[in-house]
Amino acid sequence: MARRYDTRTTIFSPEGRLYQVEYAMEAIGHAGTCLGILASDGIVLAAERRNTNKLLDEVFFSEKIYQLNADMVCSVAGITSDANVLTNELRLISQRYLLQYGESIPCEQLVSWLCDVKQAYTQYGGKRPFGVSLLYAGWDHQYGFQLYQSDPSGNYGGWKATCIGNNSAAAVSMLKQEYKEGETKIDDALALAIRVMSKTMDATKLTPDKLELATLTRHDNKTYIKVLPVAQVKALIADHEKKEAAEAAKSKPSPAYTPKGVEYPTYTESPGSKPAVYPSAAYSEAPASESEYPYNNIPEKNGVSKGISFNSDFPKFDDFVQHVENIKFDQFKI
Amino acid sequence: MYANPNSIINPSLWPNGPAPGCFFNFPGANVTSTSSSSGIITRTQSPVTTGTSILGLVFDGGVMLAGDMLGSYGSMAKFRSIERTIKVNNSTVLGATGDIADFQHLKAIIEQKVIDEDCADDGFTLKPKALHTWLTRVLYNRRSKFDPLWNTFLVAGIEDGEPYLGCVDKIGTAFSDSKIATGYGAHIALPLMREGLEKKPQMTQEEARALLINCLRVLFYRDCRALNKHQIATITKEGVTIENNIELDTNWEVANFVIGYE
């Protein structure tokens, strides 16, 4: 039934639907996830990077996050080439406004203008719609920090937290439960973003090359847009994993949070028990001489680094968990 | 910016196609052609009905604009109640020297801009610097097409709590300063304003008014295209007040000292 009415954008179907627009949104549903969270002192944008091929030359600093003008940044989900056309146009619109009025374009006016363009492509000309949804994060002096989302139909809305792309519905429902309006600062928003992304992304494990994070903040009457460097993303992911492991240790997590029905391992062993890969060399051999500090020359065994404290009989559980990436535990694989 | 298919920001999407946010003009619906194809020759004009100087002065807490109310038809004092200083919104005032018709054309466009802003209802209002920048772009683009708007504009207002005074002329030269005068005022009144500001950089409103009235009087004595009927516009944080029909006392006994006037 749908087939006769979906070839041209400029016609309705008998049920009153615009199939091309819906198909465009379907295309976006297969693209990499992007989410945005509004905090009281800034905005966080997180995006899943799909092109992690090692052969790719590092031409672009960011695959999905684009700065539009001094006070706005956007992230895209959908057909990349369409997204390039739209972000270029957004930048041109901002600069034309800046040239005409000498000040930055208000956020909503920029979003609204582009959405008028997107809408025109659903009504005239016989051209297909743009297969891109965008998340816009910006600041202006009237409304402060704002987060907008637009889709191929040309519709847009202002959000406190939202998600587009793959698994976006799951992410939005998770944000609905966890987002605390008025109590979220940038650090909370970053932690929440990582938490949500780790659940919705295809990858089994979050790594810095698969995740892009950007923040928009204001200091001294100036907007600062920062795409977080790899080291910082790595640190945030590590924090997240630490917290998650600590949570899992406390109690069995609720079924809603287990992805794809996999059970989280429970730490039924006491923290002090020695796992198989723990280096025994330090304890089985006597120190070389009394004067020499016995623990300086402990060889690295099975990837456990020397950072572990040997001051007590057994290492502390936290030290252990910090280096969980280096230890291969089959039971921890998710 | 909203719903205006002819503005610079809204080019049409494809040939004869829609301007976004507006209705599609189907080809053949309107047979009116655009000015570019009508064969009108445009070149530098000469002004017809003109206004003389406008003076602008920044004082402590605001800006003041002053100018007379004359539209001269060459050397004839034809229109003697022309308001050459207009209120744009609660924080901006615009004054114009030069061709009155060109000023009225831009006045209508600016008033429409204010209405469009009101309709958008998004809390954003036109600020003095934004108006100044926009005027600069318009005037420069017109000059570049050899079809200038034959005016010099003074934009005055409060920008982010601070007083702002800017000037643009018909070729698009733009600058801002604490004291500006256009036309003959630049030669006659500006030195008086500079002297006054040097003595007291942060004047009170009354002192600024006294200084401007003195300048207006001197201009009436010396400028042949001036009238003794003035407008004074004051912009402060509280808002805009424009006083019309101010007439000054003059003493023409000085004429006796001019040699050759017996």
HADDOCK unambig.tbl for C-alpha pairs under 7 A between the chains (distance, minus, plus):
assign (segid A and resid 96 and name CA) (segid B and resid 9 and name CA) 6.65 0.50 0.50
assign (segid A and resid 100 and name CA) (segid B and resid 133 and name CA) 5.94 0.50 0.50
assign (segid A and resid 100 and name CA) (segid B and resid 134 and name CA) 4.68 0.50 0.50
assign (segid A and resid 100 and name CA) (segid B and resid 137 and name CA) 6.26 0.50 0.50
assign (segid A and resid 101 and name CA) (segid B and resid 130 and name CA) 4.19 0.50 0.50
assign (segid A and resid 101 and name CA) (segid B and resid 131 and name CA) 6.49 0.50 0.50
assign (segid A and resid 101 and name CA) (segid B and resid 133 and name CA) 5.07 0.50 0.50
assign (segid A and resid 101 and name CA) (segid B and resid 134 and name CA) 5.07 0.50 0.50
assign (segid A and resid 102 and name CA) (segid B and resid 130 and name CA) 5.51 0.50 0.50
assign (segid A and resid 102 and name CA) (segid B and resid 133 and name CA) 5.64 0.50 0.50
assign (segid A and resid 103 and name CA) (segid B and resid 130 and name CA) 6.65 0.50 0.50
assign (segid A and resid 116 and name CA) (segid B and resid 20 and name CA) 5.04 0.50 0.50
assign (segid A and resid 116 and name CA) (segid B and resid 21 and name CA) 4.90 0.50 0.50
assign (segid A and resid 117 and name CA) (segid B and resid 20 and name CA) 4.92 0.50 0.50
assign (segid A and resid 120 and name CA) (segid B and resid 20 and name CA) 5.94 0.50 0.50
assign (segid A and resid 142 and name CA) (segid B and resid 123 and name CA) 6.82 0.50 0.50
